[in-house]
């Protein structure tokens, strides 16, 4: 459940009260807050809150609605989106005319001076706060070709949404930004029983049915030959939408490939991402934990998970081999199968030279927790490819009975 909006918490993150005064001015309210750089943060928050409470209720309701919307976009994802959209529209995007110290400051600034692009930012921002994406291989086609296919794709998505006797409106929206294509689909899914109690009589209606709102989100990376997809419904239907996208936009289709990762490099004590790195702003990295399988045969297998030292001084594979030495298990590592590793990377922040950005990820032989929507996740994926750990997409080995049958094309 989404958290309710807290005005006080929002004000605590506004570090430039001049922005708030300008916001009130647009509501025909003169705000003289008397906050300076020397005003303690708690005192400044109390001053902003006291003034807010002094506003007449009718205006305060309208103001809170706007602040709630602004707060939704007050995240680390929205500021780059504002800049990208302004750049795409050939508008000033690098600097703000008023000092902005926090994301809340910057988003409030953009709302004051670039309100007309707020809906566009909301559209893209929704992709960044979503989770549960599936990453898949996709053939590269030119962006113009992909955009021309949207009309046919919309028609097919509407057909899928109305299958199984479902009669529903299906809305498909597609936009491009920074050489990526974003597609959002929303429709009503199948009916299901949701009992409700009559507030007056107290009688329970066990036959009440409702339709759940379903959403599909797709992001296409033509140059990387990849596609991300998330869906609120079943895995089977998600693959239907994915296959439809691949067939219509990329002239291919779903063939059930998976990512592949070679984890054996972590058995080499001298392995280091800094030696294979070619251009990413990597500062340091470390192995945080590792899961090993010992023994042969299904009946004799034993799993062991090692949580490794997390001190600042411990980097690379030093935590692993130090721990193995202490346990007397160093030689045993070579005969084990590495099932999973958790890694931590630190990168130089490209926007703030004195800051760093940390990325944590987990890897198995067929899955990664990294998402290419996020730039520092992309840096991490680049490191994995340069080192030979990321082996790309491969076909799964399956029994004939397990092979996917594309019944949805019937």
Backbone torsions as a table, in degrees:
resi	resn	phi	psi	omega
1	UNK	NA	135.4	-179.3
2	UNK	-67.7	143.1	-179.9
3	UNK	-74.0	144.4	178.4
4	UNK	-72.5	154.7	-177.6
5	UNK	-75.9	131.4	177.2
6	UNK	-112.1	112.3	-179.5
7	UNK	-61.2	-43.4	-178.1
8	UNK	-63.3	-42.6	179.1
9	UNK	-64.2	-38.3	178.5
10	UNK	-65.0	-45.8	179.7
11	UNK	-61.1	-31.9	-178.4
12	UNK	-64.7	-17.7	-178.7
13	UNK	-105.2	4.2	173.4
14	UNK	-90.6	111.9	-176.3
15	UNK	-99.8	-9.8	176.4
16	UNK	-120.1	96.6	-177.3
17	UNK	-64.0	-17.8	177.7
18	UNK	-60.7	-35.1	178.2
19	UNK	-65.4	-40.8	179.7
20	UNK	-67.4	-37.6	177.8
21	UNK	-63.7	-40.7	177.9
22	UNK	-65.8	-36.1	178.2
23	UNK	-63.9	-44.4	179.1
24	UNK	-65.5	-34.1	-179.0
25	UNK	-60.9	-35.1	178.8
26	UNK	-68.3	-15.3	175.4
27	UNK	-103.3	18.4	179.4
28	UNK	59.9	38.0	177.9
29	UNK	-121.6	125.2	177.4
30	UNK	-88.7	120.5	-177.9
31	UNK	-118.3	113.5	173.7
32	UNK	-111.2	97.5	-171.2
33	UNK	-87.6	-25.1	177.6
34	UNK	66.4	31.3	178.8
35	UNK	-99.3	131.7	178.2
36	UNK	-119.2	178.1	179.3
37	UNK	-64.0	-24.9	-177.9
38	UNK	-86.8	-7.9	179.8
39	UNK	-70.4	125.6	177.8
40	UNK	-57.2	147.2	-175.5
41	UNK	-58.4	-43.9	-179.2
42	UNK	-62.7	-41.4	178.8
43	UNK	-65.0	-42.1	179.2
44	UNK	-61.5	-41.6	178.9
45	UNK	-63.6	-42.2	179.3
46	UNK	-63.3	-39.6	178.9
47	UNK	-63.5	-46.1	179.6
48	UNK	-63.0	-38.0	-178.9
49	UNK	-70.8	-41.1	178.9
50	UNK	-62.6	-42.1	179.3
51	UNK	-64.9	-42.1	179.9
52	UNK	-58.3	-42.4	-179.7
53	UNK	-67.4	-22.8	-178.6
54	UNK	-80.2	-11.9	-179.6
55	UNK	-73.3	141.2	-178.5
56	UNK	-59.5	140.5	-171.9
57	UNK	-50.8	-42.2	-176.3
58	UNK	-62.0	-42.2	178.3
59	UNK	-72.5	-34.5	-177.8
60	UNK	-64.4	-34.3	178.1
61	UNK	-62.6	-45.9	179.1
62	UNK	-64.3	-40.7	-179.5
63	UNK	-64.2	-41.6	-178.8
64	UNK	-65.7	-35.4	176.8
65	UNK	-60.4	-43.7	179.8
66	UNK	-68.1	-43.0	180.0
67	UNK	-64.1	-34.1	177.3
68	UNK	-62.4	-43.2	178.0
69	UNK	-64.8	-46.0	-179.8
70	UNK	-61.4	-39.3	-178.6
71	UNK	-64.7	-34.5	178.8
72	UNK	-57.5	-38.7	-178.2
73	UNK	-91.1	2.1	-178.8
74	UNK	-83.2	65.4	180.0
75	UNK	-130.2	171.8	-180.0
76	UNK	-69.4	-15.2	-178.3
77	UNK	-83.4	-30.8	-169.3
78	UNK	-75.1	-35.7	-176.7
79	UNK	-59.8	-48.4	175.2
80	UNK	-60.0	-33.0	178.7
81	UNK	-66.8	-44.6	176.5
82	UNK	-56.5	-46.1	-178.6
83	UNK	-63.1	-42.8	-178.7
84	UNK	-65.2	-42.3	-179.8
85	UNK	-68.3	-41.9	177.2
86	UNK	-62.7	-40.0	178.3
87	UNK	-64.8	-42.1	179.5
88	UNK	-62.4	-32.8	178.9
89	UNK	-88.1	4.0	179.5
90	UNK	59.5	43.4	176.8
91	UNK	-112.6	158.0	178.0
92	UNK	-54.6	131.4	-174.3
93	UNK	-139.7	-15.2	-173.5
94	UNK	-78.5	-44.9	-173.6
95	UNK	-123.4	151.7	173.6
96	UNK	-99.6	149.0	-178.0
97	UNK	-80.1	-12.2	175.9
98	UNK	-121.7	139.0	-177.9
99	UNK	-61.0	130.7	179.6
100	UNK	-127.8	115.5	-175.9
101	UNK	-95.6	-26.3	-176.7
102	UNK	-122.8	167.5	175.1
103	UNK	-61.1	-36.5	178.1
104	UNK	-62.8	-41.7	176.2
105	UNK	-59.4	-48.4	-174.9
106	UNK	-65.6	-43.0	-179.2
107	UNK	-67.6	-37.3	175.8
108	UNK	-63.9	-38.5	176.7
109	UNK	-61.2	-48.8	-179.4
110	UNK	-62.4	-35.5	178.7
111	UNK	-65.6	-37.4	-179.4
112	UNK	-70.9	-38.6	-170.0
113	UNK	-115.1	-9.7	178.3
114	UNK	-139.8	42.6	-175.7
115	UNK	-60.5	-26.2	-175.2
116	UNK	-67.5	-16.4	179.3
117	UNK	-103.8	7.1	-177.1
118	UNK	-59.4	-41.9	-179.0
119	UNK	-63.3	-38.1	178.1
120	UNK	-64.4	-43.6	179.4
121	UNK	-63.7	-40.7	177.7
122	UNK	-59.1	-40.1	179.2
123	UNK	-59.6	-52.3	-177.7
124	UNK	-71.4	-37.0	-177.4
125	UNK	-59.8	-33.9	-178.9
126	UNK	-60.9	-30.1	178.6
127	UNK	-70.4	-31.4	-174.8
128	UNK	-81.7	-25.2	179.4
129	UNK	-93.8	-5.5	176.7
130	UNK	-78.4	157.7	177.9
131	UNK	-132.8	179.0	176.9
132	UNK	78.2	30.3	179.0
133	UNK	-76.1	149.5	171.5
134	UNK	-111.9	126.8	179.5
135	UNK	-96.4	134.1	-176.1
136	UNK	-144.1	155.5	178.2
137	UNK	-72.4	141.9	178.3
138	UNK	-145.0	142.2	178.0
139	UNK	-70.2	149.4	180.0
140	UNK	-82.4	127.7	170.2
141	UNK	-131.1	155.6	179.2
142	UNK	-64.4	148.9	-177.3
143	UNK	-59.1	-39.3	178.8
144	UNK	-60.7	-40.1	178.8
145	UNK	-64.4	-42.7	179.0
146	UNK	-62.6	-41.7	-179.0
147	UNK	-67.5	-36.2	178.5
148	UNK	-64.7	-25.0	-177.2
149	UNK	-82.8	-6.9	-174.6
150	UNK	-63.5	-36.4	-179.5
151	UNK	-60.6	-48.2	178.7
152	UNK	-66.7	-38.8	179.6
153	UNK	-62.0	-41.5	178.6
154	UNK	-60.2	-43.4	179.1
155	UNK	-60.1	-44.2	-178.8
156	UNK	-69.9	-39.6	178.3
157	UNK	-62.9	-38.8	177.5
158	UNK	-65.5	-36.1	177.6
159	UNK	-64.7	-42.6	179.8
160	UNK	-65.2	-42.5	-178.3
161	UNK	-63.1	-26.2	-177.2
162	UNK	-101.8	14.5	176.7
163	UNK	-74.5	170.2	177.3
164	UNK	55.2	40.9	175.3
165	UNK	62.6	23.4	174.8
166	UNK	-88.5	127.2	175.4
167	UNK	-109.2	106.5	-173.3
168	UNK	-147.2	152.7	171.7
169	UNK	-77.4	137.7	179.2
170	UNK	-126.9	117.3	-178.2
171	UNK	-106.3	124.6	-179.4
172	UNK	-118.4	123.5	178.8
173	UNK	-123.5	132.4	-179.9
174	UNK	-130.7	134.9	176.6
175	UNK	-144.0	152.7	177.1
176	UNK	-115.5	150.0	178.4
177	UNK	-158.3	130.5	178.7
178	UNK	51.6	46.5	176.9
179	UNK	64.8	21.6	174.4
180	UNK	-119.9	147.0	178.9
181	UNK	-109.6	123.5	-179.1
182	UNK	-109.2	130.4	-179.8
183	UNK	-128.3	127.3	179.7
184	UNK	-121.2	126.3	-179.8
185	UNK	-120.8	134.4	178.6
186	UNK	-137.2	132.8	179.4
187	UNK	-158.9	168.4	177.2
188	UNK	-88.2	129.5	179.6
189	UNK	-83.2	-162.0	-178.7
190	UNK	-70.4	159.3	179.5
191	UNK	-77.4	144.8	173.4
192	UNK	-144.1	154.9	-176.0
193	UNK	-75.1	131.4	177.0
194	UNK	-136.9	89.5	-176.9
195	UNK	-55.4	146.0	178.0
196	UNK	-140.4	153.9	-178.8
197	UNK	-108.6	132.0	177.5
198	UNK	-67.4	122.3	-175.5
199	UNK	-65.4	-26.7	-177.5
200	UNK	-88.1	-51.2	-175.7
201	UNK	-89.3	-20.9	-177.0
202	UNK	78.9	2.7	-178.1
203	UNK	-74.8	137.8	-179.0
204	UNK	-93.7	121.9	177.4
205	UNK	-96.6	106.5	-176.7
206	UNK	-88.3	-0.7	-177.3
207	UNK	-105.1	-2.2	-178.1
208	UNK	-61.0	129.8	179.8
209	UNK	-119.5	146.1	176.4
210	UNK	-135.5	163.6	176.7
211	UNK	-111.5	126.7	179.5
212	UNK	-78.0	138.6	176.1
213	UNK	-80.4	121.7	-178.1
214	UNK	-104.0	148.7	179.8
215	UNK	-133.8	138.8	172.0
216	UNK	-119.3	131.3	174.9
217	UNK	-123.0	129.6	-179.6
218	UNK	-130.2	133.2	173.2
219	UNK	-125.5	124.0	-177.4
220	UNK	-105.3	127.7	178.8
221	UNK	-110.6	87.4	-174.4
222	UNK	-57.9	-46.6	-175.4
223	UNK	-67.5	-32.4	178.9
224	UNK	-87.6	-6.4	-179.3
225	UNK	56.1	48.3	-178.7
226	UNK	-140.2	159.6	176.0
227	UNK	-141.8	140.2	174.7
228	UNK	-106.1	142.4	175.5
229	UNK	-144.6	139.1	171.0
230	UNK	-132.2	150.4	-178.3
231	UNK	-150.6	138.1	-177.8
232	UNK	-80.9	-10.9	-179.2
233	UNK	-93.3	-150.6	-175.1
234	UNK	-76.0	158.4	177.6
235	UNK	-62.4	-38.5	179.9
236	UNK	-60.4	-46.7	180.0
237	UNK	-68.5	-32.5	176.9
238	UNK	-60.6	-41.4	178.6
239	UNK	-67.1	-32.7	176.0
240	UNK	-61.6	-48.1	178.8
241	UNK	-63.0	-40.9	179.5
242	UNK	-63.0	-48.0	-179.8
243	UNK	-60.8	-40.9	178.8
244	UNK	-62.1	-44.2	178.2
245	UNK	-61.0	-47.2	-177.2
246	UNK	-63.8	-38.9	-179.6
247	UNK	-68.4	-44.4	-173.3
248	UNK	-82.2	-41.3	-175.9
249	UNK	-88.3	-40.9	-172.7
250	UNK	-107.9	2.5	179.4
251	UNK	55.0	38.5	178.6
252	UNK	-132.9	-116.6	179.2
253	UNK	156.6	171.8	-178.2
254	UNK	-79.1	122.6	177.2
255	UNK	-126.0	21.4	169.0
256	UNK	60.4	45.0	173.4
257	UNK	-86.2	160.1	178.6
258	UNK	-133.3	158.4	174.5
259	UNK	-67.9	153.8	178.3
260	UNK	-132.3	137.4	-179.3
261	UNK	-134.8	134.7	177.6
262	UNK	-96.4	105.8	-176.8
263	UNK	-91.1	-0.9	-177.9
264	UNK	-67.6	-18.7	179.7
265	UNK	-62.4	-24.0	-178.4
266	UNK	-77.2	-0.1	172.4
267	UNK	-86.2	-10.5	-178.2
268	UNK	-94.3	117.2	-173.8
269	UNK	-63.7	-26.5	-177.9
270	UNK	-92.6	5.4	179.4
271	UNK	-66.9	137.8	-178.6
272	UNK	-154.3	124.3	178.0
273	UNK	-60.8	-28.4	-178.8
274	UNK	-66.0	-23.0	179.8
275	UNK	-79.6	-28.1	-178.8
276	UNK	-100.8	-8.3	-177.9
277	UNK	-64.8	134.1	178.7
278	UNK	-131.4	75.2	170.8
279	UNK	110.1	-14.1	178.4
280	UNK	-77.4	150.6	-177.3
281	UNK	-79.3	49.5	-177.0
282	UNK	-72.1	130.5	175.7
283	UNK	-96.7	-53.4	176.7
284	UNK	-162.3	173.5	179.9
285	UNK	-153.6	163.5	176.4
286	UNK	-156.1	155.9	172.9
287	UNK	-90.2	122.5	-175.4
288	UNK	-92.2	-41.4	173.9
289	UNK	-156.2	163.4	-176.1
290	UNK	-146.5	140.8	176.9
291	UNK	-113.2	124.1	-176.3
292	UNK	-116.1	146.5	171.9
293	UNK	-110.5	127.4	-177.9
294	UNK	-113.8	151.5	175.6
295	UNK	87.7	161.2	179.5
296	UNK	-104.1	169.4	176.7
297	UNK	66.2	145.9	-177.5
298	UNK	-62.5	-33.3	-176.1
299	UNK	-78.4	-20.2	-175.9
300	UNK	-105.7	0.1	-176.9
301	UNK	-70.4	140.1	176.0
302	UNK	-133.6	135.8	178.6
303	UNK	-101.5	143.8	178.1
304	UNK	-136.8	126.1	177.6
305	UNK	-110.2	126.2	179.1
306	UNK	-108.5	119.2	171.2
307	UNK	-90.8	126.1	-168.0
308	UNK	-102.3	159.1	-179.9
309	UNK	-52.7	141.2	-174.6
310	UNK	-116.2	16.3	-179.4
311	UNK	-66.6	155.9	-178.0
312	UNK	-61.1	-32.0	-176.4
313	UNK	-73.8	-21.0	-176.9
314	UNK	-87.3	114.8	-179.2
315	UNK	-127.8	169.4	176.2
316	UNK	58.4	-138.1	179.6
317	UNK	-95.5	5.7	179.2
318	UNK	-56.1	-43.2	179.1
319	UNK	-59.5	-37.1	-178.5
320	UNK	-67.1	-53.7	-173.7
321	UNK	-73.7	-26.6	173.2
322	UNK	-65.5	-44.1	179.4
323	UNK	-65.2	-44.5	179.9
324	UNK	-62.3	-38.5	177.3
325	UNK	-62.2	-43.5	-178.8
326	UNK	-64.1	-32.1	-179.2
327	UNK	-90.8	-5.7	-178.2
328	UNK	70.0	32.2	-174.9
329	UNK	-116.2	11.0	-174.7
330	UNK	-57.2	-46.7	-178.5
331	UNK	-67.8	-30.3	-178.3
332	UNK	-66.8	-25.8	-176.8
333	UNK	-55.6	-40.6	-175.1
334	UNK	-64.7	-25.3	-179.3
335	UNK	-95.5	-0.9	179.8
336	UNK	-90.3	159.1	170.5
337	UNK	-102.1	128.1	178.3
338	UNK	-85.2	113.3	-177.5
339	UNK	-85.6	-37.5	-173.6
340	UNK	-159.0	146.1	173.3
341	UNK	-134.0	148.9	172.7
342	UNK	-116.4	126.5	-175.5
343	UNK	-120.0	155.6	175.3
344	UNK	-131.0	131.0	-179.9
345	UNK	-122.9	144.8	175.9
346	UNK	-121.4	125.9	-178.5
347	UNK	-119.1	152.6	173.3
348	UNK	-70.7	129.2	178.1
349	UNK	-69.5	120.5	-175.6
350	UNK	-71.9	-16.3	179.8
351	UNK	-97.4	-24.1	-178.7
352	UNK	-133.1	104.1	-172.8
353	UNK	-59.8	-26.0	-178.1
354	UNK	-94.2	7.9	-178.5
355	UNK	-117.8	161.7	175.8
356	UNK	-128.1	160.1	179.2
357	UNK	-123.0	129.7	-179.1
358	UNK	-103.8	138.5	177.7
359	UNK	-127.5	124.8	175.0
360	UNK	-107.8	141.2	178.9
361	UNK	-150.4	157.3	174.4
362	UNK	-120.1	146.7	-179.6
363	UNK	-132.0	138.3	166.2
364	UNK	-122.5	-175.3	-178.3
365	UNK	-70.4	-17.1	-176.3
366	UNK	-130.0	8.8	-175.3
367	UNK	-154.6	147.1	176.3
368	UNK	-131.8	147.9	177.7
369	UNK	-88.0	-0.1	-176.6
370	UNK	-76.9	145.0	180.0
371	UNK	-123.9	120.8	-176.3
372	UNK	-66.4	-5.3	174.9
373	UNK	-65.4	-28.9	-172.8
374	UNK	-99.2	127.1	-172.0
375	UNK	-57.4	-38.7	-178.1
376	UNK	-79.4	-23.7	168.3
377	UNK	-65.4	-37.6	178.0
378	UNK	-65.4	-39.0	175.8
379	UNK	-58.7	-43.2	-179.3
380	UNK	-64.3	-42.0	178.5
381	UNK	-63.9	-35.5	176.2
382	UNK	-62.4	-42.4	177.5
383	UNK	-60.5	-42.0	-179.7
384	UNK	-64.6	-37.7	179.4
385	UNK	-71.3	-42.8	-179.3
386	UNK	-63.1	-32.8	-177.2
387	UNK	-84.9	-8.5	-178.8
388	UNK	87.0	3.5	178.6
389	UNK	-73.7	-44.3	179.0
390	UNK	-80.9	112.4	-178.4
391	UNK	-98.1	9.9	179.5
392	UNK	79.4	-161.5	-176.8
393	UNK	-96.3	135.1	179.6
394	UNK	-131.5	158.1	177.7
395	UNK	-75.7	140.2	178.3
396	UNK	-75.8	144.8	174.3
397	UNK	-86.2	118.1	-176.1
398	UNK	-134.2	154.9	169.8
399	UNK	-73.8	155.5	-179.9
400	UNK	-54.8	-36.2	-178.0
401	UNK	-70.4	-17.5	-177.5
402	UNK	-96.7	-5.5	-175.4
403	UNK	-66.1	145.5	-178.4
404	UNK	-75.3	129.8	175.4
405	UNK	-107.7	122.7	-174.6
406	UNK	-83.0	69.9	-179.5
407	UNK	-67.2	-21.5	-175.4
408	UNK	-69.1	-12.5	-179.4
409	UNK	-82.9	-10.0	-177.8
410	UNK	-68.0	NA	NA
